[in-house]
Amino acid sequence: MKKFIVIAATLFMFIPVFAYYTTNGKDIVDRKTGERVILRGIGLGGWLLPEGYMWGTRVPDRPWQFEKAIIDLIGQEKAEEFWRIYHDNFVTEHDFAAMKMWGLNTVRIPLLASKLQPRDGQPDSAPYLYSEEGFRFLDSVVKWSGKYHIGVIWDLHGAPGAQSKENIADSDGEARLWSEKDKYFPMCADLWRKIAERYKNNECIVGYDLLNEPLLRRYPEIDQSLLRKLYVLLTNEIREVDKEGIIFIEGDEWAQEFEILEPINWDKHLVIAFHSYPPTSTIDGLKRWDTFRQKYNIPLWHGETGEQRAPYTINIASTSLLEQENVGWAWWTHKKFDNTSQPWSIIATEGFRNILDYWRGRAPRPNAEDAEKWLFDQARLTNTKYCVFLPDMVKSLVPLDPESYLASLEDFFPEILLQPREVNTYTGMPAYFEIIAVGNNLNIQWNKNNIPIEGATGNELKYIVSPGDTLAYFSATVQNRLGNITSLAVPLNIIPYIGPILKETASAPIIDGKIDKCWDNVQKCEIDKAVYGKAECEKDFGGYFKTMYDQKNLYFLVEVTDDSIVNSNRSRFQNDGVEIYLDTDNNRPKYYTQEEFIVRIVPGRNDIFIDRGKRDAIFSMKQTIAPKGYVVELALPWDEVGKLSSAYIGLDVQINDTDSTTRKTKLSWANTRDDANSSPRNLGAIKTAK
């Protein structure tokens, strides 16, 4: 039976010392020397508060849903053991030693209130119940931070009652921190006091990020002034214990709007903690927050940003600017599953992917024995030892340097974490085989039908399927000085192409958002695969596209059925709209470059958003809005997107449906997963008439 106690004691009873850093006007400074310091940090997202996208799923998408789903598969007792293994491996001392070697000086620790104040049996008023097991994880990071001289910034990521209705607040669908403030304000204040008391004698505690990404303005029933009132309450509670720790404050609307907090003057050590995605990388972009720095003579901190895949150019631009402008930063986050936007990528096992597919409704329910094995194996493999390290990502955070860390890694016997997969493709298409192995200082040799392929080394193989190719099997041999291991041999199957044909037109359409006669004989491609959510019915949401070309342009016509058009959300990703994914030469690089495009159109807006590819490309677009949907016409000049040079082009067209403030459904033409934005290799293909 799990036991909870009311925590009153403090940890590590030493003579009180000062924290590493404090504030002095617009600067964060070293307490001992008084010299200005740029906070360079990273967030430990996904550890105590897992989010769906970090695991590779949208359902479940928040901690309480994950907890419930895992209990459903393996029972309460084994679920508790899974989480212990997961938390103990996801963040380890190795991670702190590595981050110190890179050059980081802080770490932002996202906290989930229910890990410290358990949901079950919690009274409505003090004294509240606290979990010693939950605090055990915090004790570890404080110990490691002290050992490696890395500052800790506590971040209340999921507050008691939830500070928004979103998954990142672990909400049950209501922002109860605001709607039930008489219950949850005291609980929140008590939690911060307990944290401050427990670690008050540890000099690595830099400060307190009071509340992650609160949302108030968007909820008409919520009094917006509550945010400042809560911050003053929390600050006063912390100051009863810690007189000098830095208080990091986030604004409304995803930590972007700070007017709601004015006057920002209730404490002498406040820091404006703004968030933005993509990372703020221009002076103009910084101005909206720098206004508050100048007005109140307090520091700025880019407290959360990131999520950029290779080649990481915006990371370099952002951190270079922030360093120049005396703005600290904390990148998000240190590891996620099968993702390259952070230093380490956790490899999802086949068993774990089976569980994710079950949750998505795409696979049968696993039996309890298999589910237990798959979950426990995956929990252990979150350990950094088994993750893929991405040194180029670390280098993109100026001025971090991963070389000393790489040199410190010791060899161990090779292990294959991800086997190559069977490939079905067409003649003339590139086929990619990939293997993920660990062991350090590895050499990898690819084989075709057990015969080494000359020059085919590295963790992936690109194989162009020629007309003479037949069924063949591919494998990889992995070795280092301690031994070798060979992967499974998987087939390359050449299949006939039966999809639409991209044809040249003698009559170019007029780009006016109307369906010209020249579109009549072009094949319709239904956009009907749900990659996120699902359409409630055919009348609610759906669509199709057509495409053709001439010597000047590649043309698209997209008609969308949508009974309620939403286009007013600040984030264009959370509006209705069309997304076109395009790789005209069908080269299929692993990551998007200037030559592959993601183009986004929001109905009712005249802008064309180029999310990937040549950002200054000039395209032509017109749209018409109707009572039951909208039509988009688009012309992409070959001079901008690249000439046809293959028998196929890489392509997908997707449509989004938003009925309020967040996306509800996403439909795709080619893809069956919501991963087209992560790599051009995930796109479908359309055959040209050449």
Secondary structure, 3 states (H helix, E strand, C coil): CCCCECCCCCCCCCCCCCCCEEEECCEEEECCCCCECCCEEEECCCCCCCCHHHHCCCCCCCHHHHHHHHHHHHCHHHHHHHHHHHHHHHCCHHHHHHHHHHCCCEEEEEEEHHHHCCCCCCCCCCCCCECHHHHHHHHHHHHHHHHHCCEEEEEEEECCCCCCCCHHHCCCCCCHHHHCHHHHHHHHHHHHHHHHHHCCCCCCEEEEECCCCCCCCCCCCCCCCHHHHHHHHHHHHHHCCCCCCEEEECCHHHHCECHHHCCCCCCCCEEEEEECCCCCCCHHHHHHHHHHHHHHCCCEEEEEEECCCCCCHHHHHHHHHHHHCCCEEEEECCEEECCCCCCEEECCCHHHHHHHHHHHCCCCCCCHHHHHHHHHHHHHCCCHHHCEECHHHHHCCCCCCCHHHHHHCCCCCCEEEECCCCEEECCCCEEEEECEEECCCCEEEEEECCEEEEEEECCEEEEECCCCCCCEEEEEEEEECCEEEECCCEEEEECCCCCCEECECCCCCCCCCCCCHHHCCCCCEECCEEEECCCCCCCCEEEEEEEEECCCEEEEEEEEEECCCCCCCCCHHHCCEEEEEEECCCCCCCCCCCCCEEEEECCCCCCEEEEECCCCCCCEEEEEEECCEEEEEEEEEHHHHCCCCCCEEEEEEEEEEECCCCEEEEEECCCCCCCCCCCHHHCEEEEECC
